[in-house]
């Protein structure tokens, strides 16, 4: 695939009947600006002639259930799905579409989450008029997805995945605290993991070679933890993943890595190797958690790879 996002068409060039009905899946506990921004975008869309309906999620996993229910009630399938939430909500929607074989359905974003990596990746604004204009007239682009496969299931991810320190920190994340303080809850979870967590080792197999590591990060886009960057060449445009292998992630290294991430020089730190791969095998002596797009979604052992399907994402015009 070209490094440039493959354009699938301009919605403004489609017959109006094909792009007039939208379903908004809204996570009301994602972020602090949530309700006002969503209401303003919906109002702008209605002024443009869109028929919009909204379903609010009630708990973790509900967004995926909403999408799965569309398969059972096909007359309710909209022309476009609009996800109002953070990366976790988008992740659930894409996984639902994958399960019902409808990754062709265009997905638009209203970034209201605590961390909006995907929205940052495509340089999405947070102005309601601009968002409504993007949804109405912008291009649909196919984007590459990552896949986590275990012995019992598989899960799609869009931007980031990992095992080790960051996944174990995400496992400690307080959803209640996240609702109150947003992304600061991840910092609190990281501090707790730093002082109380264990440091297991993982066997990482890339291109047939197995090495040992204490943390592994996967990037399908350049942003991590907001607008921080550790894999600058990672992109949702490319059919490969960037893999960060941390040989050690102990009490000494973690503070240094945190400062290096803030300064944008993490990839240059000793003990870290950045690889490009389409498939990676991960094993451990314990069933450690795997995080994807900010949530725990699976447990080791697992295979991390580029998914065969692509998502149709509504992006600003290039």
Secondary structure, DSSP 8 states (H G I E B T S, - for coil): --SS-EEEEEGGGS-GGGSSEEEEEE-TTSSSSHHHHHHHHHHHHHHTT-EEEEEE--STTHHHHHHHHHHHSGGG--SEEEEEE-HHHHHHHHHHHHHTT-TTSEEEEEE-SS--HHHHHTT----HHHHHHHHHH-EEEEEEEEEEE-SS-EEEESSEEEESHHHHHHHH--HHHHHHHTTHHHHHHHHHHHHH-----EEEEETTEEEEESEEEEESSSEETTTEES-TT--TTSSSEEEEEES--SHHHHHHHHHHHHHT-GGGSTTEEEEEESEEEEEESS--EEEETTEEEEESSEEEEEEEEEEEEEE---
